[in-house]
Amino acid sequence: MCDPTQASDPEYHESLMLLRKAIATLEAAELETRFSNPELTELVSGAEFDVYMHERARVVYKISRVHPFVPGVLRGGWVPGPMVLSDGNIAFEKGDYTSIFDLFGRIRFGNGHGGVVYTEISAVASDGRVVLKQPLIDPVRPSTPRERLSMLPARSFKVLDRTDGLTATAYGRDGTAWCIGDLHEKNALLVDGAGLFIVDYNARPLSDDELERIAAY
């Protein structure tokens, strides 16, 4: 697993450390107290996060689930692994569990891409959980495969899964190409009249070899 305190790029390492100092740190018990607020409504959670809505503030909070045995790693999520051709579609096998480093990179990509809902790192708990904050998008409904296939290109994604629209590629603000996965109906939400909004996904940068294979696809 990648450790954000051991980032090989010195500038990125420095930016991570500055970011870490700017993020509020909460004791685990304080985090539990804050999220027992009666104004918060617990939503259907995914594999990586417990999700809460604050309707009056128009925000959604996501609290990561920490792996019980591996420090710095999230439980439930995974980074896309090796690229494979499956039933005429490009897919990615499951890779490692998501580390905090992977999560920060994913947020960095998403916040520079117009098709992904902006995510703020709100706090870090003493037990390693990370609290994310996103604007509440409402009303929304789950997307269908047909809608994802037609709307992802309009959000600057190249669809790799031509059957269900679950996998795509996209470029970050710095020009790095990423593979984007897990674009199922609860992560890619539709707002009638406003299009597709991606609220969650998994991702990693693509290698040059993978880019060549995708270009020939």
Backbone as a chain_set.jsonl record, in Angstrom:
{"seq": "MCDPTQASDPEYHESLMLLRKAIATLEAAELETRFSNPELTELVSGAEFDVYMHERARVVYKISRVHPFVPGVLRGGWVPGPMVLSDGNIAFEKGDYTSIFDLFGRIRFGNGHGGVVYTEISAVASDGRVVLKQPLIDPVRPSTPRERLSMLPARSFKVLDRTDGLTATAYGRDGTAWCIGDLHEKNALLVDGAGLFIVDYNARPLSDDELERIAAY", "coords": {"N": [[0.814, -1.2, 0.0], [0.367, 2.298, -0.64], [1.811, 4.847, 1.259], [0.852, 7.935, 2.416], [2.635, 9.538, 3.773], [5.011, 8.811, 2.781], [5.374, 9.63, 0.18], [6.779, 9.611, -3.083], [7.255, 11.797, -4.727], [8.633, 14.816, -4.0], [7.421, 17.409, -3.972], [4.715, 16.782, -4.056], [4.539, 15.336, -1.713], [5.077, 17.389, 0.14], [2.855, 19.05, -0.327], [0.817, 17.355, 0.513], [1.392, 17.146, 3.242], [0.979, 19.791, 4.062], [-1.721, 19.995, 3.483], [-2.675, 18.094, 5.263], [-2.164, 19.347, 7.712], [-3.971, 21.397, 7.555], [-6.429, 20.256, 7.794], [-9.111, 19.55, 9.954], [-8.721, 17.732, 13.022], [-10.309, 15.18, 14.736], [-11.275, 13.599, 17.792], [-12.215, 10.164, 17.957], [-14.555, 9.663, 19.446], [-15.71, 12.195, 19.511], [-16.338, 12.527, 16.854], [-18.369, 10.612, 16.571], [-20.284, 11.781, 18.222], [-20.858, 14.171, 16.846], [-22.061, 13.163, 14.549], [-24.342, 12.085, 15.462], [-26.191, 13.966, 15.428], [-29.48, 15.172, 15.292], [-30.311, 16.502, 13.01], [-29.112, 15.296, 10.924], [-29.516, 12.894, 8.4], [-29.239, 9.499, 7.92], [-28.133, 7.99, 5.011], [-28.442, 5.495, 2.374], [-25.658, 3.512, 2.522], [-22.432, 2.969, 0.937], [-19.799, 0.704, -0.126], [-17.424, 1.79, 0.84], [-18.026, 4.027, 2.446], [-19.915, 5.491, 5.161], [-22.879, 7.277, 4.88], [-24.308, 10.505, 5.207], [-26.926, 12.92, 5.219], [-27.385, 16.414, 5.375], [-29.978, 18.21, 5.233], [-30.859, 20.857, 5.569], [-28.504, 22.347, 5.453], [-27.752, 21.627, 2.972], [-25.845, 19.655, 2.249], [-23.846, 16.665, 1.884], [-22.362, 14.242, 3.907], [-19.625, 12.018, 4.029], [-18.332, 9.277, 5.644], [-15.407, 7.561, 5.918], [-14.677, 4.04, 6.048], [-12.545, 2.354, 8.141], [-9.936, 0.02, 7.603], [-9.714, -2.814, 9.678], [-7.291, -4.06, 10.299], [-5.143, -3.08, 8.829], [-3.268, -0.3, 8.945], [-4.036, 2.998, 7.749], [-5.523, 2.238, 5.575], [-8.554, 1.858, 3.745], [-11.628, 0.209, 4.436], [-13.503, -1.925, 2.362], [-13.396, -0.487, -0.093], [-11.637, -0.45, -3.278], [-8.783, -0.279, -5.448], [-8.638, 0.062, -8.975], [-7.325, -2.761, -10.682], [-5.279, -4.83, -12.796], [-5.781, -4.306, -16.333], [-8.255, -5.767, -18.354], [-9.681, -7.581, -21.138], [-13.02, -8.173, -21.533], [-15.737, -9.9, -22.643], [-15.875, -8.292, -24.944], [-15.611, -5.784, -23.857], [-13.604, -3.326, -22.139], [-12.316, -3.897, -19.011], [-11.472, -3.706, -15.479], [-9.651, -5.566, -13.211], [-10.122, -6.303, -9.705], [-8.027, -4.501, -7.553], [-5.667, -3.532, -5.055], [-6.755, -2.772, -1.655], [-8.207, 0.455, -0.992], [-6.032, 3.045, -0.15], [-5.347, 5.837, 2.083], [-3.771, 7.569, 0.671], [-4.422, 6.849, -1.98], [-7.102, 7.671, -1.952], [-6.887, 10.474, -1.583], [-5.619, 11.106, -3.994], [-7.605, 10.397, -5.795], [-9.617, 12.223, -5.138], [-8.3, 14.547, -5.792], [-8.09, 14.245, -8.579], [-10.884, 14.177, -9.243], [-11.844, 16.697, -8.391], [-10.773, 18.336, -10.258], [-12.108, 17.799, -12.514], [-14.835, 18.247, -14.59], [-17.039, 16.502, -14.608], [-17.399, 15.262, -12.213], [-18.698, 15.357, -8.927], [-17.828, 17.969, -6.724], [-15.565, 17.474, -4.041], [-14.852, 17.909, -0.641], [-12.351, 17.609, 1.834], [-13.211, 17.204, 4.99], [-12.633, 16.536, 7.688], [-10.428, 14.593, 9.816], [-10.486, 11.704, 11.733], [-9.283, 10.503, 14.928], [-9.037, 7.774, 14.834], [-8.402, 7.244, 12.268], [-10.383, 7.495, 10.356], [-11.795, 9.276, 7.588], [-13.533, 12.25, 6.893], [-15.6, 13.257, 4.391], [-17.024, 15.868, 2.378], [-19.715, 16.825, 0.385], [-21.662, 18.736, -1.978], [-25.215, 18.7, -1.673], [-27.142, 17.127, -4.026], [-30.152, 17.397, -5.543], [-33.437, 17.019, -6.861], [-32.508, 13.593, -7.403], [-32.033, 10.624, -9.372], [-31.324, 7.105, -9.792], [-29.058, 6.215, -12.43], [-29.507, 4.671, -15.655], [-28.065, 1.929, -17.581], [-28.209, 2.643, -20.346], [-28.479, 5.437, -20.216], [-26.064, 6.152, -18.989], [-24.242, 5.338, -20.973], [-24.86, 7.118, -23.02], [-24.531, 9.642, -21.859], [-22.066, 9.881, -20.479], [-19.911, 10.512, -22.321], [-20.53, 13.199, -22.841], [-19.748, 14.354, -20.513], [-17.055, 14.389, -20.708], [-15.871, 11.837, -20.562], [-14.445, 8.815, -21.781], [-16.058, 6.012, -22.759], [-15.476, 2.708, -21.735], [-16.697, 0.343, -21.073], [-18.982, -0.912, -22.968], [-21.394, -2.064, -22.663], [-22.729, -1.648, -20.16], [-21.785, 0.794, -19.274], [-20.026, 1.054, -17.069], [-17.342, 1.462, -16.753], [-14.748, 3.767, -17.569], [-12.568, 6.212, -19.154], [-10.742, 9.175, -18.314], [-9.381, 12.526, -18.296], [-7.292, 14.225, -16.02], [-6.833, 17.525, -14.546], [-4.135, 18.053, -14.807], [-3.457, 16.72, -17.076], [-3.067, 14.015, -16.844], [-4.025, 10.703, -17.571], [-6.748, 8.775, -16.437], [-8.184, 5.711, -15.274], [-11.548, 5.045, -14.698], [-13.789, 3.58, -12.569], [-16.563, 1.553, -11.328], [-18.952, 2.832, -11.904], [-21.755, 2.603, -11.297], [-25.398, 2.574, -10.943], [-25.941, 3.945, -8.537], [-23.785, 5.511, -8.055], [-23.436, 7.077, -10.283], [-25.506, 9.485, -10.863], [-28.644, 10.772, -11.976], [-29.934, 13.901, -12.847], [-32.845, 15.224, -13.786], [-33.027, 17.221, -16.612], [-30.591, 18.371, -16.048], [-28.559, 16.58, -16.377], [-25.919, 14.083, -15.958], [-24.449, 13.216, -12.86], [-21.569, 12.402, -11.146], [-21.025, 10.923, -8.165], [-19.476, 9.189, -6.757], [-16.812, 6.784, -7.172], [-14.214, 4.532, -8.35], [-10.679, 4.779, -8.975], [-7.587, 5.134, -10.819], [-4.359, 6.253, -12.064], [-3.559, 5.73, -15.544], [-1.278, 3.574, -17.297], [1.258, 4.1, -19.867], [1.29, 1.945, -21.638], [-1.258, 0.857, -21.225], [-2.799, 2.972, -22.15], [-2.159, 2.901, -24.865], [-3.292, 0.441, -25.571], [-5.973, 1.005, -25.078], [-6.413, 3.006, -26.957], [-6.362, 1.536, -29.255], [-8.645, 0.14, -29.054]], "CA": [[0.0, 0.0, 0.0], [1.06, 3.571, -0.633], [1.683, 5.612, 2.488], [0.95, 9.332, 2.014], [3.789, 10.17, 4.41], [6.203, 8.344, 2.081], [5.201, 9.938, -1.241], [8.076, 9.709, -3.737], [7.37, 13.13, -5.298], [8.805, 15.727, -2.848], [6.441, 18.495, -3.98], [3.423, 16.208, -3.689], [4.658, 15.025, -0.29], [4.938, 18.637, 0.884], [1.473, 19.52, -0.43], [0.002, 16.482, 1.363], [1.617, 17.491, 4.635], [0.29, 21.062, 4.302], [-3.144, 19.675, 3.497], [-2.978, 17.375, 6.504], [-2.182, 20.31, 8.805], [-5.134, 22.277, 7.404], [-7.663, 19.5, 8.042], [-9.432, 19.383, 11.374], [-8.57, 16.396, 13.591], [-11.299, 14.931, 15.78], [-11.255, 12.323, 18.502], [-13.244, 9.276, 17.416], [-15.801, 9.848, 20.204], [-16.302, 13.465, 19.085], [-16.935, 12.283, 15.543], [-19.638, 9.918, 16.8], [-21.226, 12.755, 18.781], [-21.275, 15.096, 15.789], [-22.919, 12.522, 13.557], [-25.613, 11.702, 16.078], [-27.019, 15.168, 15.299], [-30.791, 14.819, 14.741], [-30.511, 17.116, 11.696], [-28.483, 14.449, 9.916], [-30.26, 11.702, 7.999], [-28.336, 8.497, 7.356], [-28.559, 7.5, 3.704], [-27.939, 4.168, 2.031], [-24.21, 3.617, 2.44], [-21.757, 2.107, -0.021], [-18.785, -0.196, 0.416], [-16.345, 2.537, 1.486], [-18.423, 5.149, 3.293], [-21.221, 5.72, 5.767], [-23.294, 8.521, 4.222], [-25.31, 11.278, 5.936], [-27.407, 14.122, 4.547], [-27.848, 17.548, 6.174], [-30.821, 18.834, 4.223], [-30.921, 22.319, 5.73], [-27.221, 22.892, 4.993], [-27.604, 21.193, 1.581], [-24.575, 18.942, 2.087], [-23.762, 15.236, 2.191], [-21.105, 13.85, 4.537], [-19.252, 10.614, 3.847], [-17.311, 8.877, 6.614], [-14.755, 6.346, 5.428], [-14.575, 2.896, 6.95], [-11.138, 2.019, 8.27], [-9.61, -1.403, 7.652], [-9.413, -3.098, 11.089], [-5.973, -4.651, 10.526], [-4.086, -2.445, 8.035], [-3.326, 1.154, 9.152], [-4.003, 3.849, 6.573], [-6.242, 1.611, 4.467], [-9.998, 1.884, 3.922], [-12.309, -1.081, 4.281], [-14.604, -1.97, 1.411], [-13.046, 0.039, -1.404], [-10.473, -1.053, -3.944], [-8.217, 0.455, -6.577], [-8.638, -0.79, -10.168], [-6.114, -3.533, -10.898], [-4.891, -5.027, -14.195], [-6.797, -4.108, -17.353], [-8.564, -7.007, -19.061], [-10.757, -7.526, -22.123], [-14.055, -9.097, -21.073], [-16.976, -9.842, -23.435], [-15.83, -7.158, -25.86], [-15.471, -4.538, -23.11], [-12.418, -3.201, -21.305], [-12.648, -3.872, -17.592], [-10.315, -3.713, -14.591], [-9.79, -6.483, -12.087], [-9.97, -5.66, -8.401], [-6.657, -4.385, -7.091], [-5.488, -3.399, -3.612], [-7.675, -1.915, -0.922], [-7.931, 1.879, -1.137], [-5.308, 3.705, 0.933], [-5.628, 7.261, 2.2], [-3.048, 8.171, -0.453], [-5.266, 6.638, -3.164], [-8.301, 8.501, -1.813], [-6.512, 11.861, -1.846], [-5.381, 11.228, -5.428], [-8.907, 10.314, -6.46], [-10.292, 13.502, -4.918], [-7.544, 15.535, -6.582], [-8.558, 14.089, -9.96], [-12.299, 14.529, -9.379], [-12.087, 18.126, -8.211], [-10.319, 19.035, -11.449], [-12.848, 17.27, -13.657], [-16.188, 18.807, -14.527], [-18.106, 15.52, -14.517], [-17.428, 14.661, -10.877], [-19.154, 16.294, -7.899], [-16.703, 18.475, -5.927], [-15.446, 16.843, -2.724], [-13.993, 18.588, 0.331], [-11.933, 16.805, 2.978], [-13.729, 18.015, 6.09], [-11.978, 16.218, 8.964], [-9.845, 13.262, 9.997], [-10.67, 11.253, 13.114], [-8.091, 9.911, 15.544], [-8.95, 6.353, 14.489], [-8.023, 7.133, 10.863], [-11.482, 7.749, 9.435], [-11.774, 10.564, 6.889], [-14.866, 12.786, 6.646], [-15.693, 14.017, 3.147], [-18.215, 16.716, 2.291], [-20.128, 17.122, -0.981], [-22.96, 19.424, -2.053], [-26.395, 17.861, -1.856], [-27.762, 17.255, -5.345], [-31.503, 16.906, -5.328], [-33.718, 15.584, -6.772], [-31.732, 12.721, -8.277], [-32.484, 9.238, -9.486], [-30.253, 6.257, -10.323], [-28.934, 6.193, -13.886], [-29.618, 3.378, -16.326], [-26.928, 1.716, -18.498], [-28.378, 3.426, -21.578], [-28.212, 6.844, -19.916], [-24.627, 6.315, -18.777], [-23.56, 5.216, -22.259], [-25.089, 8.309, -23.84], [-24.206, 10.892, -21.175], [-20.683, 9.971, -20.02], [-19.069, 11.292, -23.243], [-20.824, 14.624, -22.694], [-19.024, 14.778, -19.321], [-15.625, 14.213, -21.011], [-15.4, 10.487, -20.29], [-14.481, 7.849, -22.87], [-16.645, 4.791, -22.21], [-14.788, 1.457, -22.049], [-17.691, -0.722, -20.921], [-20.022, -0.512, -23.917], [-22.643, -2.751, -22.325], [-23.407, -1.026, -19.024], [-21.227, 2.102, -18.924], [-19.495, 1.001, -15.709], [-15.919, 1.785, -16.772], [-14.438, 4.815, -18.534], [-11.322, 6.932, -18.91], [-10.884, 10.632, -18.312], [-8.119, 13.223, -18.043], [-7.275, 15.193, -14.941], [-6.445, 18.888, -14.903], [-2.718, 18.06, -15.16], [-3.268, 15.955, -18.298], [-2.9, 12.594, -16.563], [-5.185, 9.865, -17.912], [-7.188, 7.914, -15.337], [-9.299, 4.791, -15.479], [-12.623, 5.338, -13.763], [-14.649, 2.409, -12.474], [-17.648, 1.504, -10.343], [-19.938, 3.858, -12.279], [-23.083, 1.993, -11.301], [-26.53, 3.507, -10.903], [-25.969, 4.747, -7.314], [-22.637, 6.426, -8.094], [-23.688, 7.987, -11.403], [-26.901, 9.861, -10.628], [-29.219, 11.622, -13.015], [-30.818, 15.008, -12.491], [-33.611, 15.554, -14.992], [-32.789, 18.564, -17.112], [-29.232, 18.843, -15.735], [-27.591, 15.581, -16.806], [-25.34, 13.051, -15.114], [-23.539, 13.665, -11.809], [-20.849, 11.273, -10.557], [-20.8, 11.248, -6.761], [-18.47, 8.275, -6.225], [-16.193, 5.968, -8.21], [-12.831, 4.226, -8.007], [-9.85, 5.307, -10.054], [-6.125, 5.18, -10.723], [-3.764, 6.69, -13.339], [-3.292, 4.702, -16.548], [0.083, 3.514, -17.817], [1.367, 4.356, -21.308], [0.894, 0.712, -22.328], [-2.716, 0.761, -21.161], [-3.344, 3.996, -23.047], [-2.025, 2.395, -26.238], [-4.286, -0.609, -25.755], [-7.285, 1.646, -25.133], [-6.502, 3.731, -28.22], [-6.618, 0.551, -30.305], [-9.893, -0.555, -28.709]], "C": [[0.853, 1.259, 0.0], [0.772, 4.292, 0.673], [1.846, 7.085, 2.121], [2.122, 10.052, 2.656], [5.085, 9.762, 3.733], [6.089, 8.605, 0.575], [6.556, 10.195, -1.892], [8.316, 11.09, -4.342], [7.479, 14.147, -4.156], [7.768, 16.837, -2.795], [5.065, 17.988, -3.567], [3.414, 15.861, -2.2], [4.445, 16.287, 0.544], [3.505, 19.143, 0.856], [0.549, 18.668, 0.435], [0.155, 16.857, 2.835], [0.947, 18.819, 4.988], [-1.213, 20.854, 4.378], [-3.531, 19.027, 4.817], [-3.051, 18.326, 7.69], [-3.424, 21.186, 8.762], [-6.449, 21.582, 7.731], [-7.879, 19.327, 9.537], [-9.258, 17.926, 11.811], [-9.528, 16.248, 14.768], [-10.991, 13.63, 16.506], [-12.413, 11.473, 17.974], [-14.587, 9.478, 18.116], [-16.5, 11.143, 19.79], [-16.963, 13.318, 17.726], [-18.292, 11.602, 15.696], [-20.696, 10.877, 17.322], [-21.759, 13.689, 17.698], [-22.259, 14.446, 14.825], [-24.126, 11.822, 14.183], [-26.584, 12.881, 16.086], [-28.364, 14.798, 14.662], [-31.084, 15.459, 13.381], [-29.9, 16.284, 10.572], [-29.339, 13.215, 9.655], [-29.288, 10.712, 7.385], [-28.929, 7.958, 6.064], [-28.032, 6.089, 3.477], [-26.439, 4.28, 1.782], [-23.656, 2.66, 1.396], [-20.71, 1.252, 0.666], [-17.746, 0.555, 1.241], [-16.796, 3.499, 2.571], [-19.786, 4.94, 3.946], [-21.64, 7.126, 5.344], [-24.435, 9.176, 5.004], [-25.676, 12.532, 5.144], [-27.811, 15.162, 5.589], [-28.664, 18.411, 5.218], [-30.827, 20.346, 4.339], [-29.65, 22.972, 5.207], [-26.931, 22.519, 3.542], [-26.25, 20.53, 1.329], [-24.771, 17.464, 2.404], [-22.387, 14.97, 2.795], [-20.876, 12.359, 4.3], [-18.118, 10.298, 4.817], [-16.717, 7.556, 6.167], [-14.739, 5.268, 6.508], [-13.131, 2.414, 6.965], [-10.954, 0.502, 8.321], [-9.159, -1.747, 9.072], [-7.988, -3.583, 11.345], [-4.831, -3.952, 9.801], [-4.189, -0.926, 8.206], [-3.252, 1.912, 7.833], [-4.757, 3.309, 5.377], [-7.733, 1.599, 4.775], [-10.588, 0.498, 3.7], [-13.408, -0.94, 3.241], [-14.244, -1.496, 0.021], [-11.828, -0.653, -1.998], [-10.058, -0.17, -5.11], [-8.271, -0.455, -7.802], [-7.287, -1.463, -10.38], [-5.787, -3.666, -12.377], [-6.071, -4.858, -15.154], [-6.997, -5.402, -18.128], [-9.648, -6.736, -20.099], [-11.774, -8.587, -21.756], [-15.328, -8.883, -21.885], [-17.018, -8.614, -24.339], [-15.713, -5.807, -25.187], [-14.126, -4.515, -22.399], [-12.869, -3.06, -19.86], [-11.349, -3.886, -16.79], [-10.592, -4.662, -13.436], [-9.657, -5.704, -10.778], [-8.5, -5.667, -7.995], [-6.594, -4.319, -5.576], [-6.644, -2.63, -2.979], [-7.249, -0.453, -1.104], [-7.183, 2.408, 0.082], [-5.745, 5.164, 1.015], [-4.955, 8.011, 1.05], [-3.873, 8.049, -1.738], [-6.486, 7.55, -3.133], [-7.991, 9.956, -2.116], [-6.276, 12.071, -3.334], [-6.667, 11.238, -6.218], [-9.665, 11.636, -6.33], [-9.62, 14.599, -5.737], [-7.961, 15.465, -8.049], [-9.98, 14.642, -10.104], [-12.568, 16.01, -9.279], [-11.571, 18.963, -9.381], [-11.044, 18.596, -12.699], [-14.308, 17.676, -13.539], [-17.308, 17.804, -14.377], [-18.272, 14.886, -13.158], [-17.828, 15.722, -9.856], [-17.976, 16.682, -6.998], [-16.733, 17.892, -4.523], [-14.459, 17.618, -1.864], [-13.619, 17.588, 1.426], [-12.227, 17.633, 4.221], [-12.987, 17.785, 7.399], [-11.357, 14.828, 8.898], [-9.986, 12.897, 11.458], [-9.416, 10.561, 13.62], [-7.944, 8.425, 15.232], [-8.673, 6.152, 12.996], [-9.149, 7.362, 9.873], [-11.391, 9.156, 8.847], [-13.214, 10.984, 6.628], [-14.812, 13.641, 5.389], [-17.018, 14.775, 3.11], [-18.479, 17.031, 0.823], [-21.429, 17.92, -0.963], [-24.083, 18.421, -2.274], [-27.01, 18.154, -3.217], [-29.131, 16.61, -5.271], [-32.459, 17.68, -6.252], [-32.883, 14.787, -7.78], [-32.419, 11.364, -8.374], [-31.338, 8.409, -10.045], [-30.247, 6.279, -11.849], [-29.128, 4.774, -14.411], [-28.384, 3.181, -17.211], [-27.027, 2.561, -19.76], [-28.06, 4.895, -21.346], [-26.719, 7.082, -19.695], [-23.868, 6.277, -20.106], [-23.702, 6.477, -23.107], [-24.563, 9.579, -23.185], [-22.762, 10.998, -20.699], [-19.792, 10.737, -21.002], [-19.306, 12.797, -23.143], [-20.149, 15.222, -21.462], [-17.523, 14.541, -19.456], [-15.05, 12.881, -20.536], [-15.449, 9.662, -21.578], [-14.942, 6.517, -22.288], [-15.85, 3.568, -22.673], [-15.723, 0.258, -21.97], [-18.9, -0.333, -21.772], [-21.355, -1.2, -23.666], [-23.415, -1.995, -21.255], [-22.868, 0.352, -18.646], [-20.655, 2.156, -17.529], [-18.041, 1.439, -15.618], [-15.649, 2.804, -17.874], [-13.027, 5.325, -18.282], [-11.618, 8.424, -18.962], [-9.526, 11.236, -17.991], [-8.286, 14.212, -16.895], [-6.806, 16.547, -15.432], [-4.984, 18.956, -15.354], [-2.413, 17.247, -16.412], [-3.058, 14.475, -18.1], [-4.175, 11.832, -16.889], [-5.481, 8.905, -16.769], [-8.203, 6.899, -15.863], [-10.288, 5.024, -14.348], [-13.564, 4.137, -13.744], [-15.745, 2.57, -11.442], [-18.714, 2.559, -10.62], [-21.34, 3.247, -12.377], [-24.157, 3.035, -10.995], [-26.581, 4.377, -9.65], [-24.801, 5.719, -7.233], [-22.757, 7.449, -9.215], [-25.172, 8.317, -11.395], [-27.375, 10.844, -11.691], [-30.129, 12.676, -12.403], [-31.541, 15.418, -13.767], [-33.401, 17.011, -15.373], [-31.385, 19.085, -16.867], [-28.158, 17.805, -16.067], [-27.087, 14.673, -15.709], [-24.362, 13.658, -14.113], [-22.892, 12.436, -11.161], [-20.471, 11.653, -9.132], [-19.779, 10.319, -6.119], [-17.983, 7.373, -7.355], [-14.905, 5.416, -7.627], [-11.961, 4.576, -9.197], [-8.369, 5.098, -9.765], [-5.587, 5.705, -12.06], [-3.489, 5.495, -14.247], [-1.83, 4.745, -16.98], [0.074, 3.813, -19.316], [0.926, 3.137, -22.107], [-0.619, 0.56, -22.346], [-3.368, 1.778, -22.09], [-3.264, 3.557, -24.504], [-3.065, 1.325, -26.534], [-5.689, -0.017, -25.864], [-7.475, 2.376, -26.455], [-6.815, 2.786, -29.376], [-7.947, -0.175, -30.121], [-11.047, -0.069, -29.579]], "O": [[1.94, 1.279, 0.578], [-0.369, 4.341, 1.132], [2.879, 7.46, 1.567], [2.567, 11.078, 2.14], [6.147, 10.292, 4.058], [6.662, 7.859, -0.22], [7.391, 10.908, -1.334], [9.465, 11.516, -4.459], [6.515, 14.329, -3.413], [7.28, 17.183, -1.719], [4.337, 18.656, -2.832], [2.414, 16.065, -1.512], [3.718, 16.262, 1.537], [2.985, 19.61, 1.869], [-0.397, 19.187, 1.028], [-0.822, 16.884, 3.583], [0.406, 18.967, 6.084], [-1.896, 21.445, 5.215], [-4.558, 19.35, 5.413], [-3.888, 18.153, 8.575], [-3.886, 21.667, 9.798], [-7.47, 22.242, 7.923], [-6.955, 19.002, 10.283], [-9.599, 17.002, 11.073], [-9.554, 17.079, 15.675], [-10.503, 12.674, 15.903], [-13.458, 12.0, 17.592], [-15.635, 9.468, 17.47], [-17.728, 11.196, 19.724], [-18.014, 13.905, 17.469], [-19.255, 11.975, 15.026], [-21.86, 10.807, 16.925], [-22.957, 13.966, 17.638], [-23.183, 15.099, 14.34], [-24.836, 11.067, 13.519], [-27.662, 12.805, 16.675], [-28.387, 14.174, 13.601], [-31.993, 15.023, 12.675], [-30.152, 16.547, 9.396], [-29.825, 12.576, 10.588], [-28.585, 11.044, 6.43], [-30.081, 7.525, 6.027], [-27.273, 5.558, 4.287], [-26.002, 5.053, 0.929], [-24.301, 1.682, 1.018], [-20.726, 1.093, 1.886], [-17.238, 0.025, 2.23], [-16.05, 3.767, 3.513], [-20.68, 4.31, 3.382], [-20.848, 8.064, 5.438], [-25.391, 8.515, 5.408], [-24.826, 13.127, 4.48], [-28.492, 14.843, 6.563], [-28.116, 19.237, 4.488], [-30.803, 21.048, 3.328], [-29.708, 24.033, 4.586], [-25.981, 23.027, 2.945], [-25.59, 20.804, 0.326], [-25.715, 17.069, 3.087], [-21.37, 15.417, 2.264], [-21.804, 11.552, 4.361], [-17.08, 10.96, 4.816], [-17.422, 6.553, 6.049], [-14.78, 5.552, 7.705], [-12.563, 2.102, 5.918], [-11.707, -0.208, 8.987], [-8.307, -1.052, 9.625], [-7.516, -3.529, 12.48], [-3.667, -4.195, 10.116], [-5.112, -0.317, 7.664], [-2.516, 1.535, 6.922], [-4.651, 3.856, 4.279], [-8.137, 1.363, 5.914], [-10.101, -0.279, 2.879], [-14.152, 0.041, 3.238], [-14.739, -2.049, -0.961], [-11.089, -1.35, -1.303], [-10.859, 0.575, -5.675], [-7.974, -1.643, -7.683], [-6.239, -0.826, -10.272], [-5.99, -2.722, -13.141], [-7.205, -5.216, -14.834], [-6.029, -6.058, -18.514], [-10.43, -5.794, -19.968], [-11.44, -9.769, -21.674], [-15.933, -7.812, -21.825], [-18.059, -7.974, -24.485], [-15.713, -4.78, -25.865], [-13.568, -5.568, -22.089], [-13.697, -2.21, -19.533], [-10.265, -4.055, -17.347], [-11.626, -4.575, -12.772], [-9.142, -4.586, -10.757], [-7.819, -6.689, -8.079], [-7.377, -4.975, -4.889], [-7.402, -1.939, -3.659], [-6.075, -0.165, -1.34], [-7.638, 2.243, 1.214], [-6.429, 5.666, 0.123], [-5.51, 8.974, 0.521], [-4.009, 9.014, -2.49], [-6.864, 8.131, -4.15], [-8.749, 10.612, -2.83], [-6.683, 13.093, -3.886], [-6.812, 11.984, -7.187], [-10.276, 12.109, -7.288], [-10.286, 15.467, -6.302], [-8.162, 16.496, -8.691], [-10.247, 15.469, -10.976], [-13.419, 16.538, -9.995], [-11.885, 20.148, -9.491], [-10.663, 18.962, -13.811], [-14.937, 17.467, -12.502], [-18.43, 18.19, -14.051], [-19.169, 14.069, -12.953], [-17.351, 16.856, -9.914], [-17.216, 15.818, -6.562], [-17.787, 17.822, -3.89], [-13.359, 17.944, -2.309], [-14.461, 16.817, 1.887], [-11.57, 18.643, 4.472], [-12.738, 18.733, 8.144], [-11.706, 14.006, 8.05], [-9.644, 13.693, 12.333], [-8.59, 10.093, 12.835], [-6.851, 7.872, 15.351], [-8.705, 5.022, 12.508], [-8.905, 7.418, 8.668], [-10.969, 10.099, 9.517], [-14.028, 10.172, 6.19], [-14.073, 14.623, 5.324], [-18.0, 14.371, 3.732], [-17.576, 17.453, 0.101], [-22.217, 17.792, -0.026], [-23.916, 17.424, -2.976], [-27.357, 19.296, -3.518], [-29.256, 15.422, -4.972], [-32.299, 18.891, -6.407], [-32.595, 15.266, -8.877], [-33.273, 11.018, -7.557], [-30.459, 8.956, -10.711], [-31.3, 6.352, -12.481], [-28.933, 3.8, -13.684], [-27.721, 4.157, -17.561], [-26.03, 3.135, -20.198], [-27.435, 5.533, -22.194], [-26.171, 8.085, -20.151], [-22.964, 7.08, -20.336], [-22.777, 6.858, -23.825], [-24.182, 10.513, -23.89], [-22.267, 12.112, -20.526], [-18.979, 11.549, -20.561], [-18.38, 13.583, -23.34], [-19.991, 16.439, -21.365], [-16.801, 14.496, -18.46], [-13.883, 12.805, -20.152], [-16.383, 9.793, -22.37], [-14.278, 5.959, -21.414], [-15.582, 3.413, -23.864], [-15.565, -0.717, -22.704], [-19.734, 0.469, -21.354], [-22.332, -0.949, -24.372], [-24.607, -1.729, -21.412], [-23.44, 1.016, -17.781], [-20.772, 3.179, -16.855], [-17.555, 1.754, -14.532], [-16.225, 2.734, -18.959], [-12.373, 4.923, -17.32], [-12.596, 8.869, -19.563], [-8.634, 10.556, -17.482], [-9.279, 14.934, -16.81], [-6.428, 16.701, -16.594], [-4.623, 19.799, -16.174], [-1.249, 17.093, -16.78], [-2.886, 13.74, -19.072], [-5.272, 12.26, -16.53], [-4.572, 8.297, -16.205], [-8.978, 7.189, -16.775], [-9.904, 5.178, -13.188], [-14.075, 3.727, -14.787], [-15.84, 3.597, -10.769], [-19.308, 3.113, -9.694], [-22.015, 3.36, -13.401], [-23.865, 4.217, -10.814], [-27.197, 5.442, -9.675], [-24.824, 6.651, -6.43], [-22.238, 8.56, -9.107], [-25.996, 7.529, -11.86], [-26.599, 11.636, -12.225], [-30.976, 12.383, -11.56], [-30.92, 15.902, -14.713], [-33.577, 17.914, -14.555], [-31.01, 20.125, -17.41], [-26.969, 18.122, -16.04], [-27.726, 14.506, -14.671], [-23.547, 14.509, -14.469], [-23.589, 11.54, -10.685], [-19.696, 12.584, -8.912], [-19.263, 10.625, -5.044], [-18.66, 7.219, -8.372], [-14.529, 5.788, -6.515], [-12.458, 4.661, -10.32], [-7.959, 4.912, -8.619], [-6.274, 5.617, -13.078], [-3.222, 4.39, -13.775], [-1.217, 5.812, -17.026], [-0.976, 3.785, -19.958], [0.264, 3.273, -23.136], [-1.197, 0.178, -23.364], [-4.37, 1.481, -22.74], [-4.181, 3.806, -25.286], [-3.651, 1.301, -27.616], [-6.503, -0.49, -26.657], [-8.571, 2.37, -27.016], [-7.452, 3.177, -30.354], [-8.325, -1.009, -30.945], [-12.174, -0.543, -29.431]]}, "num_chains": 1, "name": "protein.A"}
